[in-house]
Amino acid sequence: MRARRGQTRCQAHDWPPARLTAHSNSDKATPILAQPDPPSGTDPHAPAGLRLSRPGDGTLLATLSGDWRLGHRLPPVDELARALKALPAVRHLGFDSTAVSAWDSGLVSFLLKAWNLCQEHGIEADPGGLPEGARKLLRLATAVPAERGAHAKAQRRPFLVWLGETAVGAAESALEMLTFLGETTQAFVSLLRGRARYLRSDLWVFIQEAGAEALPIVSLISFLVGMVLAFVGAVQLEQFGAQIYVANLVGIAMAREMGALMAAIIMAGRTGAAYAAQLGTMQVNEEIDALRTLGISPVEFLVLPRVLALTLMMPLLTLYADLVGILGGAFVALTMLDVSIAEYYYQTAGSVDLKHFAVGLVKGVVFGALVAMSGCWRGILCGRSSAAVGLSTTAAVVTAIVAIVVADAVFTVIFQVLGI
């Protein structure tokens, strides 16, 4: 009884009684960090050892000793797991590494497994007795733990859970889109009132990028589209000896539909993606947050000039695409259908009037606004990583193309009802 009352030091109980050693499964791995200088009083050639003891109630002490480097015999973490299961009253795990002569990533791997065991059993692990380098590596490895079986969990989700998450994500995306549209509308109102804050030099740069610099790719695609339309029409009309009407087909199709549609799709993949990447990179670098801190609206300063430039340039690109597409159809008519240039010109002039070009111009204006706003929206909402920039760029192109196709279908129905 006197010994218990006057006890001033912790009584240790070995677990297990003898020192444990075992082969590591990573004998041929390359160490990532080493501590070659052994502490004073230790044997640099001693094998790695693990001794478990209980210095007090609820506490388990793991005493490490010897050489904890890869390529040597390292104790398995299974012994620690068995000890934690056999001692359910343990709530704290400590370490003593004063007898460790050398260590590298083998020790860090063991400690990481021990940390996972402590989390599974609800035990607090104290790294205070570990080497400073090992503590830093352990803290780095456990800073953002990877979710185990994430893909398996996603595959095992019930249908109702998946449906609910999808619905919530769609609602959040719709709310973000409406918020962005509202901010963009406010920016245009400020522009009309002469109070929008943006750089005029940026506007001219974006006009050049969306206009003159886009002419080569628009020329190539529009010319090829005109050739394809003429060739497909010629195959069918040649059966009735009506090859001359290829000019009508190409002219009307390019003026009303294909000119604006193909120019918009080209700009979605070229300019819309560039807008998303630029704004996404600024979001990652916290430049957009800096603008908000300075009291400058990112929508006015960054989005407004981009949307304005592309909206102004798209009608001009549409007219240019119409002309080049008609020239592509004329090339096929001259080389394959034996139609003279004069016949093709008069046939086109007689079938295509100003209302067809007006329809294409209206579509071009709307398509340009949709492409620019899709790219800016996805860029503004980009995440904070480099991978998020790529995802936002891809999403910008997909969103723009879907919006273009939907808007084109709506315009087609409206113009058909109006008889235009």
DRENDO-1510 file (C-alpha; in Angstrom, 1 decimal, always signed):
<recs>
REC; n; res; u; v; w
REC; 1; MET; +0.0; +0.0; +0.0 .
REC; 2; ARG; +2.9; +2.4; +0.8 .
REC; 3; ALA; +4.4; +1.8; -2.6 .
REC; 4; ARG; +1.2; +2.8; -4.4 .
REC; 5; ARG; +0.6; +5.9; -2.3 .
REC; 6; GLY; +4.1; +7.2; -2.6 .
REC; 7; GLN; +4.7; +6.3; -6.2 .
REC; 8; THR; +6.2; +9.2; -8.1 .
REC; 9; ARG; +7.2; +7.6; -11.4 .
REC; 10; CYS; +5.2; +5.7; -14.0 .
REC; 11; GLN; +5.3; +2.0; -13.9 .
REC; 12; ALA; +5.9; +0.4; -17.3 .
REC; 13; HIS; +4.5; -2.8; -18.7 .
REC; 14; ASP; +6.1; -4.1; -21.8 .
REC; 15; TRP; +3.9; -4.9; -24.8 .
REC; 16; PRO; +5.0; -7.3; -26.0 .
REC; 17; PRO; +7.6; -8.3; -23.5 .
REC; 18; ALA; +10.4; -8.8; -26.1 .
REC; 19; ARG; +11.6; -6.5; -28.8 .
REC; 20; LEU; +9.8; -7.1; -32.1 .
REC; 21; THR; +11.5; -7.1; -35.5 .
REC; 22; ALA; +10.3; -8.1; -38.9 .
REC; 23; HIS; +11.1; -7.8; -42.6 .
REC; 24; SER; +9.7; -4.7; -44.4 .
REC; 25; ASN; +7.8; -5.1; -47.6 .
REC; 26; SER; +9.7; -2.2; -49.1 .
REC; 27; ASP; +13.3; -3.5; -48.8 .
REC; 28; LYS; +14.3; -2.3; -52.3 .
REC; 29; ALA; +12.6; +1.1; -52.1 .
REC; 30; THR; +14.7; +4.3; -52.2 .
REC; 31; PRO; +14.8; +6.4; -49.1 .
REC; 32; ILE; +13.5; +9.9; -49.4 .
REC; 33; LEU; +15.0; +11.3; -46.2 .
REC; 34; ALA; +17.8; +10.0; -44.0 .
REC; 35; GLN; +19.4; +10.8; -40.7 .
REC; 36; PRO; +22.8; +9.2; -40.8 .
REC; 37; ASP; +24.2; +10.6; -37.6 .
REC; 38; PRO; +23.1; +8.4; -34.6 .
REC; 39; PRO; +22.4; +10.0; -31.3 .
REC; 40; SER; +25.1; +9.6; -28.6 .
REC; 41; GLY; +25.0; +6.4; -26.7 .
REC; 42; THR; +23.2; +4.4; -29.4 .
REC; 43; ASP; +24.5; +1.5; -31.6 .
REC; 44; PRO; +24.4; +2.6; -35.2 .
REC; 45; HIS; +24.3; -1.0; -36.4 .
REC; 46; ALA; +21.5; -2.1; -34.1 .
REC; 47; PRO; +18.4; -3.4; -35.9 .
REC; 48; ALA; +15.1; -1.4; -35.8 .
REC; 49; GLY; +13.2; -2.2; -32.7 .
REC; 50; LEU; +9.7; -1.4; -31.3 .
REC; 51; ARG; +8.9; -1.6; -27.6 .
REC; 52; LEU; +5.4; -0.9; -26.3 .
REC; 53; SER; +4.8; +0.0; -22.7 .
REC; 54; ARG; +2.2; +1.6; -20.5 .
REC; 55; PRO; +3.6; +4.4; -18.4 .
REC; 56; GLY; +0.2; +5.3; -17.1 .
REC; 57; ASP; -3.5; +4.6; -17.3 .
REC; 58; GLY; -4.9; +5.3; -20.8 .
REC; 59; THR; -1.4; +5.9; -22.3 .
REC; 60; LEU; +0.6; +3.6; -24.6 .
REC; 61; LEU; +4.3; +4.5; -25.2 .
REC; 62; ALA; +6.0; +3.3; -28.4 .
REC; 63; THR; +9.8; +3.3; -27.9 .
REC; 64; LEU; +11.7; +3.2; -31.2 .
REC; 65; SER; +15.3; +2.2; -31.4 .
REC; 66; GLY; +17.9; +1.1; -33.9 .
REC; 67; ASP; +18.2; +1.7; -37.6 .
REC; 68; TRP; +14.8; +2.7; -39.2 .
REC; 69; ARG; +16.0; +2.9; -42.8 .
REC; 70; LEU; +14.5; +1.1; -45.9 .
REC; 71; GLY; +16.5; -2.0; -46.7 .
REC; 72; HIS; +16.7; -3.1; -43.1 .
REC; 73; ARG; +14.5; -5.2; -40.9 .
REC; 74; LEU; +11.7; -3.0; -39.8 .
REC; 75; PRO; +9.0; -3.9; -37.2 .
REC; 76; PRO; +5.5; -4.3; -38.6 .
REC; 77; VAL; +2.7; -2.0; -37.6 .
REC; 78; ASP; +0.5; -5.1; -37.0 .
REC; 79; GLU; +2.0; -5.4; -33.5 .
REC; 80; LEU; +0.8; -1.9; -32.6 .
REC; 81; ALA; -2.7; -2.8; -34.0 .
REC; 82; ARG; -2.9; -5.9; -31.8 .
REC; 83; ALA; -1.9; -3.9; -28.8 .
REC; 84; LEU; -4.6; -1.3; -29.5 .
REC; 85; LYS; -7.2; -4.0; -29.8 .
REC; 86; ALA; -6.1; -5.8; -26.7 .
REC; 87; LEU; -6.0; -2.6; -24.6 .
REC; 88; PRO; -9.3; -0.8; -25.2 .
REC; 89; ALA; -8.6; +1.7; -22.4 .
REC; 90; VAL; -5.8; +3.3; -24.3 .
REC; 91; ARG; -6.7; +6.9; -25.3 .
REC; 92; HIS; -3.2; +8.3; -25.9 .
REC; 93; LEU; -0.2; +7.1; -28.0 .
REC; 94; GLY; +3.2; +8.6; -27.4 .
REC; 95; PHE; +6.6; +8.0; -29.0 .
REC; 96; ASP; +10.2; +7.9; -27.8 .
REC; 97; SER; +12.8; +8.0; -30.5 .
REC; 98; THR; +15.9; +8.9; -28.5 .
REC; 99; ALA; +17.4; +5.5; -29.2 .
REC; 100; VAL; +16.9; +5.7; -33.0 .
REC; 101; SER; +20.3; +5.7; -34.7 .
REC; 102; ALA; +19.2; +6.5; -38.3 .
REC; 103; TRP; +15.9; +6.8; -40.2 .
REC; 104; ASP; +14.4; +7.6; -43.6 .
REC; 105; SER; +11.1; +7.1; -45.3 .
REC; 106; GLY; +10.7; +3.7; -43.7 .
REC; 107; LEU; +10.1; +5.4; -40.3 .
REC; 108; VAL; +7.7; +7.8; -41.9 .
REC; 109; SER; +5.7; +5.0; -43.5 .
REC; 110; PHE; +5.5; +3.2; -40.2 .
REC; 111; LEU; +4.3; +6.4; -38.4 .
REC; 112; LEU; +1.7; +7.1; -41.1 .
REC; 113; LYS; +0.2; +3.7; -40.7 .
REC; 114; ALA; +0.2; +4.1; -36.9 .
REC; 115; TRP; -1.6; +7.5; -37.3 .
REC; 116; ASN; -4.3; +5.8; -39.4 .
REC; 117; LEU; -4.7; +3.1; -36.7 .
REC; 118; CYS; -5.1; +5.8; -34.1 .
REC; 119; GLN; -7.8; +7.5; -36.1 .
REC; 120; GLU; -9.7; +4.3; -36.6 .
REC; 121; HIS; -9.6; +3.6; -32.8 .
REC; 122; GLY; -10.3; +7.2; -31.7 .
REC; 123; ILE; -6.9; +7.5; -30.1 .
REC; 124; GLU; -4.9; +10.7; -29.8 .
REC; 125; ALA; -1.4; +10.4; -31.2 .
REC; 126; ASP; +1.4; +12.7; -29.9 .
REC; 127; PRO; +4.3; +13.2; -32.3 .
REC; 128; GLY; +6.4; +15.1; -29.7 .
REC; 129; GLY; +8.9; +12.3; -29.2 .
REC; 130; LEU; +9.7; +11.9; -32.9 .
REC; 131; PRO; +12.6; +13.5; -34.8 .
REC; 132; GLU; +11.9; +17.0; -36.1 .
REC; 133; GLY; +12.2; +15.9; -39.7 .
REC; 134; ALA; +9.8; +13.0; -39.2 .
REC; 135; ARG; +7.3; +15.3; -37.6 .
REC; 136; LYS; +7.4; +17.7; -40.5 .
REC; 137; LEU; +6.9; +14.8; -43.1 .
REC; 138; LEU; +4.1; +13.3; -41.0 .
REC; 139; ARG; +2.4; +16.6; -40.7 .
REC; 140; LEU; +2.7; +17.1; -44.5 .
REC; 141; ALA; +1.4; +13.6; -45.2 .
REC; 142; THR; -1.6; +14.0; -42.9 .
REC; 143; ALA; -2.5; +17.6; -43.9 .
REC; 144; VAL; -5.0; +16.6; -46.6 .
REC; 145; PRO; -5.8; +12.9; -46.1 .
REC; 146; ALA; -7.0; +11.1; -49.3 .
REC; 147; GLU; -10.5; +9.7; -49.1 .
REC; 148; ARG; -10.3; +6.0; -49.3 .
REC; 149; GLY; -12.4; +4.2; -51.9 .
REC; 150; ALA; -13.8; +7.5; -53.3 .
REC; 151; HIS; -14.6; +5.9; -56.6 .
REC; 152; ALA; -16.2; +2.8; -55.0 .
REC; 153; LYS; -18.3; +5.1; -52.8 .
REC; 154; ALA; -19.5; +7.0; -55.9 .
REC; 155; GLN; -20.4; +3.8; -57.6 .
REC; 156; ARG; -22.3; +2.5; -54.5 .
REC; 157; ARG; -24.4; +5.6; -54.0 .
REC; 158; PRO; -28.1; +5.0; -54.0 .
REC; 159; PHE; -30.1; +6.3; -56.9 .
REC; 160; LEU; -32.1; +8.8; -54.8 .
REC; 161; VAL; -28.8; +10.1; -53.3 .
REC; 162; TRP; -27.4; +10.6; -56.8 .
REC; 163; LEU; -30.6; +12.3; -57.9 .
REC; 164; GLY; -30.7; +14.6; -55.0 .
REC; 165; GLU; -27.0; +15.6; -55.4 .
REC; 166; THR; -27.6; +16.2; -59.1 .
REC; 167; ALA; -30.7; +18.4; -58.4 .
REC; 168; VAL; -28.9; +20.4; -55.7 .
REC; 169; GLY; -25.9; +20.9; -58.1 .
REC; 170; ALA; -28.2; +22.0; -60.9 .
REC; 171; ALA; -30.0; +24.5; -58.6 .
REC; 172; GLU; -26.7; +26.0; -57.4 .
REC; 173; SER; -25.4; +26.3; -61.0 .
REC; 174; ALA; -28.6; +28.0; -62.0 .
REC; 175; LEU; -28.4; +30.4; -59.1 .
REC; 176; GLU; -24.8; +31.2; -60.0 .
REC; 177; MET; -25.7; +31.8; -63.6 .
REC; 178; LEU; -28.6; +34.2; -62.7 .
REC; 179; THR; -26.3; +36.1; -60.3 .
REC; 180; PHE; -23.7; +36.5; -63.1 .
REC; 181; LEU; -26.4; +37.6; -65.6 .
REC; 182; GLY; -27.6; +40.2; -63.1 .
REC; 183; GLU; -24.1; +41.5; -62.5 .
REC; 184; THR; -23.5; +41.7; -66.2 .
REC; 185; THR; -26.7; +43.6; -66.8 .
REC; 186; GLN; -25.7; +46.1; -64.1 .
REC; 187; ALA; -22.3; +46.5; -65.8 .
REC; 188; PHE; -24.0; +47.3; -69.1 .
REC; 189; VAL; -26.3; +49.8; -67.4 .
REC; 190; SER; -23.2; +51.4; -65.9 .
REC; 191; LEU; -21.7; +51.5; -69.4 .
REC; 192; LEU; -24.7; +53.3; -70.9 .
REC; 193; ARG; -24.6; +55.8; -68.0 .
REC; 194; GLY; -20.9; +56.3; -68.6 .
REC; 195; ARG; -19.9; +55.0; -65.2 .
REC; 196; ALA; -18.4; +51.6; -66.0 .
REC; 197; ARG; -14.8; +51.2; -64.9 .
REC; 198; TYR; -12.7; +49.3; -67.4 .
REC; 199; LEU; -9.7; +50.0; -69.6 .
REC; 200; ARG; -10.5; +51.3; -73.1 .
REC; 201; SER; -7.1; +49.9; -74.2 .
REC; 202; ASP; -8.3; +46.4; -73.1 .
REC; 203; LEU; -11.4; +46.8; -75.2 .
REC; 204; TRP; -9.4; +47.5; -78.4 .
REC; 205; VAL; -7.2; +44.6; -77.7 .
REC; 206; PHE; -10.1; +42.2; -77.3 .
REC; 207; ILE; -11.7; +43.6; -80.5 .
REC; 208; GLN; -8.5; +42.8; -82.4 .
REC; 209; GLU; -8.3; +39.3; -80.9 .
REC; 210; ALA; -12.0; +38.6; -81.7 .
REC; 211; GLY; -12.0; +40.3; -85.0 .
REC; 212; ALA; -8.9; +40.5; -87.3 .
REC; 213; GLU; -7.0; +37.6; -85.6 .
REC; 214; ALA; -10.0; +35.3; -86.1 .
REC; 215; LEU; -10.3; +35.8; -89.8 .
REC; 216; PRO; -7.9; +33.0; -90.9 .
REC; 217; ILE; -9.7; +30.2; -89.1 .
REC; 218; VAL; -13.1; +31.6; -90.0 .
REC; 219; SER; -12.1; +31.8; -93.6 .
REC; 220; LEU; -10.9; +28.2; -93.7 .
REC; 221; ILE; -14.0; +26.7; -92.0 .
REC; 222; SER; -16.5; +28.8; -93.9 .
REC; 223; PHE; -15.0; +28.0; -97.2 .
REC; 224; LEU; -15.0; +24.3; -96.5 .
REC; 225; VAL; -18.6; +24.4; -95.2 .
REC; 226; GLY; -19.7; +26.2; -98.4 .
REC; 227; MET; -18.0; +23.4; -100.4 .
REC; 228; VAL; -19.7; +20.7; -98.4 .
REC; 229; LEU; -23.1; +22.3; -98.8 .
REC; 230; ALA; -22.6; +22.7; -102.6 .
REC; 231; PHE; -21.3; +19.1; -103.0 .
REC; 232; VAL; -24.1; +17.5; -101.0 .
REC; 233; GLY; -26.7; +19.6; -102.9 .
REC; 234; ALA; -25.2; +18.9; -106.2 .
REC; 235; VAL; -25.4; +15.1; -105.7 .
REC; 236; GLN; -29.1; +15.4; -105.1 .
REC; 237; LEU; -30.0; +18.1; -107.7 .
REC; 238; GLU; -27.9; +16.5; -110.4 .
REC; 239; GLN; -30.5; +13.7; -110.6 .
REC; 240; PHE; -33.0; +16.2; -111.9 .
REC; 241; GLY; -30.7; +18.3; -114.0 .
REC; 242; ALA; -31.0; +21.3; -111.6 .
REC; 243; GLN; -27.4; +21.8; -110.7 .
REC; 244; ILE; -27.9; +25.6; -111.0 .
REC; 245; TYR; -30.0; +25.7; -107.8 .
REC; 246; VAL; -26.9; +24.8; -105.8 .
REC; 247; ALA; -26.3; +28.6; -105.7 .
REC; 248; ASN; -29.7; +29.1; -104.1 .
REC; 249; LEU; -29.0; +26.3; -101.5 .
REC; 250; VAL; -25.5; +27.6; -100.6 .
REC; 251; GLY; -26.5; +31.2; -100.5 .
REC; 252; ILE; -29.6; +30.9; -98.3 .
REC; 253; ALA; -28.0; +28.3; -96.0 .
REC; 254; MET; -24.9; +30.4; -95.4 .
REC; 255; ALA; -26.8; +33.7; -95.0 .
REC; 256; ARG; -29.5; +32.4; -92.6 .
REC; 257; GLU; -27.9; +29.5; -90.7 .
REC; 258; MET; -24.4; +28.3; -91.4 .
REC; 259; GLY; -22.5; +31.5; -91.5 .
REC; 260; ALA; -23.6; +32.7; -88.0 .
REC; 261; LEU; -23.6; +29.1; -86.6 .
REC; 262; MET; -20.1; +28.1; -87.8 .
REC; 263; ALA; -18.6; +31.5; -86.8 .
REC; 264; ALA; -20.1; +31.2; -83.4 .
REC; 265; ILE; -18.8; +27.6; -82.9 .
REC; 266; ILE; -15.4; +28.6; -84.0 .
REC; 267; MET; -15.3; +31.6; -81.6 .
REC; 268; ALA; -16.6; +29.3; -78.8 .
REC; 269; GLY; -13.6; +27.0; -79.2 .
REC; 270; ARG; -11.2; +29.9; -79.8 .
REC; 271; THR; -12.2; +33.0; -77.9 .
REC; 272; GLY; -14.7; +31.7; -75.4 .
REC; 273; ALA; -12.1; +29.1; -74.2 .
REC; 274; ALA; -9.4; +31.8; -74.0 .
REC; 275; TYR; -11.7; +34.0; -71.9 .
REC; 276; ALA; -12.4; +31.1; -69.5 .
REC; 277; ALA; -8.7; +30.3; -69.2 .
REC; 278; GLN; -7.6; +33.9; -68.7 .
REC; 279; LEU; -10.2; +34.6; -65.9 .
REC; 280; GLY; -9.7; +31.2; -64.4 .
REC; 281; THR; -5.9; +31.8; -64.1 .
REC; 282; MET; -6.7; +35.2; -62.5 .
REC; 283; GLN; -9.0; +33.5; -60.0 .
REC; 284; VAL; -6.2; +31.0; -59.1 .
REC; 285; ASN; -3.7; +33.8; -58.7 .
REC; 286; GLU; -6.3; +35.7; -56.5 .
REC; 287; GLU; -6.2; +38.7; -58.9 .
REC; 288; ILE; -10.0; +38.8; -59.0 .
REC; 289; ASP; -10.1; +38.9; -55.2 .
REC; 290; ALA; -7.6; +41.8; -55.3 .
REC; 291; LEU; -10.0; +43.7; -57.6 .
REC; 292; ARG; -12.8; +43.2; -55.1 .
REC; 293; THR; -10.6; +44.4; -52.3 .
REC; 294; LEU; -9.9; +47.6; -54.2 .
REC; 295; GLY; -13.6; +48.2; -54.7 .
REC; 296; ILE; -13.5; +47.4; -58.4 .
REC; 297; SER; -16.2; +45.2; -59.9 .
REC; 298; PRO; -14.6; +42.2; -61.7 .
REC; 299; VAL; -17.6; +42.0; -64.0 .
REC; 300; GLU; -17.1; +45.6; -65.1 .
REC; 301; PHE; -13.3; +45.5; -65.3 .
REC; 302; LEU; -12.9; +42.0; -66.8 .
REC; 303; VAL; -16.2; +40.7; -68.2 .
REC; 304; LEU; -17.7; +43.9; -69.8 .
REC; 305; PRO; -14.9; +44.6; -72.4 .
REC; 306; ARG; -14.8; +41.0; -73.4 .
REC; 307; VAL; -18.5; +40.6; -73.9 .
REC; 308; LEU; -18.7; +44.0; -75.7 .
REC; 309; ALA; -15.8; +43.2; -78.1 .
REC; 310; LEU; -17.1; +39.8; -79.1 .
REC; 311; THR; -20.7; +41.0; -79.5 .
REC; 312; LEU; -19.5; +43.8; -81.8 .
REC; 313; MET; -17.3; +41.5; -83.9 .
REC; 314; MET; -19.6; +38.6; -84.4 .
REC; 315; PRO; -21.9; +40.4; -86.9 .
REC; 316; LEU; -18.9; +41.3; -89.0 .
REC; 317; LEU; -17.5; +37.8; -88.8 .
REC; 318; THR; -20.9; +36.4; -89.8 .
REC; 319; LEU; -21.0; +38.5; -92.9 .
REC; 320; TYR; -17.5; +37.5; -93.7 .
REC; 321; ALA; -18.3; +33.8; -93.2 .
REC; 322; ASP; -21.4; +34.2; -95.5 .
REC; 323; LEU; -19.2; +35.6; -98.3 .
REC; 324; VAL; -16.5; +33.0; -97.9 .
REC; 325; GLY; -19.0; +30.2; -97.7 .
REC; 326; ILE; -20.7; +31.4; -100.9 .
REC; 327; LEU; -17.3; +31.5; -102.6 .
REC; 328; GLY; -16.7; +27.9; -101.5 .
REC; 329; GLY; -20.0; +26.8; -103.1 .
REC; 330; ALA; -19.0; +28.7; -106.3 .
REC; 331; PHE; -15.7; +26.8; -106.4 .
REC; 332; VAL; -17.6; +23.5; -106.4 .
REC; 333; ALA; -20.1; +24.7; -109.0 .
REC; 334; LEU; -17.4; +25.9; -111.3 .
REC; 335; THR; -15.1; +22.9; -111.1 .
REC; 336; MET; -17.7; +20.0; -110.8 .
REC; 337; LEU; -21.0; +21.2; -112.2 .
REC; 338; ASP; -19.9; +23.2; -115.2 .
REC; 339; VAL; -21.8; +26.3; -114.0 .
REC; 340; SER; -20.3; +29.6; -115.1 .
REC; 341; ILE; -19.4; +32.3; -112.7 .
REC; 342; ALA; -22.1; +34.6; -114.2 .
REC; 343; GLU; -24.8; +32.0; -113.8 .
REC; 344; TYR; -23.8; +31.3; -110.2 .
REC; 345; TYR; -23.7; +35.1; -109.4 .
REC; 346; TYR; -27.2; +35.9; -110.9 .
REC; 347; GLN; -28.7; +32.8; -109.3 .
REC; 348; THR; -27.4; +33.8; -105.9 .
REC; 349; ALA; -28.4; +37.4; -106.2 .
REC; 350; GLY; -31.9; +36.4; -107.2 .
REC; 351; SER; -32.5; +34.0; -104.3 .
REC; 352; VAL; -30.7; +35.7; -101.4 .
REC; 353; ASP; -32.1; +39.1; -100.3 .
REC; 354; LEU; -31.4; +41.4; -97.3 .
REC; 355; LYS; -33.9; +39.6; -95.0 .
REC; 356; HIS; -31.8; +36.5; -95.1 .
REC; 357; PHE; -28.6; +38.4; -94.2 .
REC; 358; ALA; -30.6; +40.3; -91.4 .
REC; 359; VAL; -31.6; +36.9; -89.9 .
REC; 360; GLY; -28.0; +35.9; -89.8 .
REC; 361; LEU; -26.8; +39.2; -88.3 .
REC; 362; VAL; -29.4; +39.0; -85.5 .
REC; 363; LYS; -28.2; +35.4; -84.7 .
REC; 364; GLY; -24.6; +36.6; -84.9 .
REC; 365; VAL; -25.1; +39.3; -82.3 .
REC; 366; VAL; -26.9; +36.9; -79.9 .
REC; 367; PHE; -24.4; +34.1; -80.5 .
REC; 368; GLY; -21.4; +36.4; -79.8 .
REC; 369; ALA; -23.0; +37.5; -76.5 .
REC; 370; LEU; -23.6; +33.9; -75.5 .
REC; 371; VAL; -20.1; +32.8; -76.3 .
REC; 372; ALA; -18.5; +35.7; -74.4 .
REC; 373; MET; -20.7; +35.3; -71.4 .
REC; 374; SER; -20.3; +31.6; -71.2 .
REC; 375; GLY; -16.5; +31.9; -71.2 .
REC; 376; CYS; -16.4; +34.7; -68.7 .
REC; 377; TRP; -19.0; +32.9; -66.4 .
REC; 378; ARG; -17.0; +29.7; -66.3 .
REC; 379; GLY; -13.8; +31.7; -65.8 .
REC; 380; ILE; -15.1; +33.8; -62.9 .
REC; 381; LEU; -16.4; +30.6; -61.1 .
REC; 382; CYS; -13.2; +28.7; -61.6 .
REC; 383; GLY; -11.7; +26.9; -58.7 .
REC; 384; ARG; -8.4; +27.6; -57.0 .
REC; 385; SER; -6.2; +24.9; -58.7 .
REC; 386; SER; -4.6; +24.5; -62.1 .
REC; 387; ALA; -6.8; +21.5; -62.8 .
REC; 388; ALA; -9.9; +23.7; -62.2 .
REC; 389; VAL; -8.7; +26.1; -65.0 .
REC; 390; GLY; -8.8; +23.2; -67.5 .
REC; 391; LEU; -12.2; +22.1; -66.3 .
REC; 392; SER; -13.6; +25.6; -66.6 .
REC; 393; THR; -12.2; +26.0; -70.1 .
REC; 394; THR; -13.8; +22.8; -71.2 .
REC; 395; ALA; -17.1; +23.7; -69.5 .
REC; 396; ALA; -17.0; +27.1; -71.2 .
REC; 397; VAL; -16.8; +25.6; -74.7 .
REC; 398; VAL; -19.6; +23.0; -73.9 .
REC; 399; THR; -21.8; +25.7; -72.4 .
REC; 400; ALA; -21.3; +28.0; -75.3 .
REC; 401; ILE; -22.1; +25.4; -77.9 .
REC; 402; VAL; -25.2; +24.2; -76.1 .
REC; 403; ALA; -26.4; +27.8; -75.7 .
REC; 404; ILE; -25.7; +28.5; -79.4 .
REC; 405; VAL; -27.7; +25.4; -80.6 .
REC; 406; VAL; -30.6; +26.1; -78.3 .
REC; 407; ALA; -30.7; +29.8; -79.3 .
REC; 408; ASP; -30.6; +28.9; -83.0 .
REC; 409; ALA; -33.5; +26.5; -82.6 .
REC; 410; VAL; -35.5; +29.2; -80.8 .
REC; 411; PHE; -34.7; +31.8; -83.6 .
REC; 412; THR; -35.7; +29.3; -86.3 .
REC; 413; VAL; -39.1; +28.8; -84.7 .
REC; 414; ILE; -39.6; +32.5; -84.2 .
REC; 415; PHE; -38.6; +33.5; -87.7 .
REC; 416; GLN; -40.8; +30.7; -89.1 .
REC; 417; VAL; -43.8; +32.0; -87.2 .
REC; 418; LEU; -43.1; +35.6; -88.3 .
REC; 419; GLY; -42.7; +34.5; -91.9 .
REC; 420; ILE; -39.2; +35.9; -92.2 .
</recs>
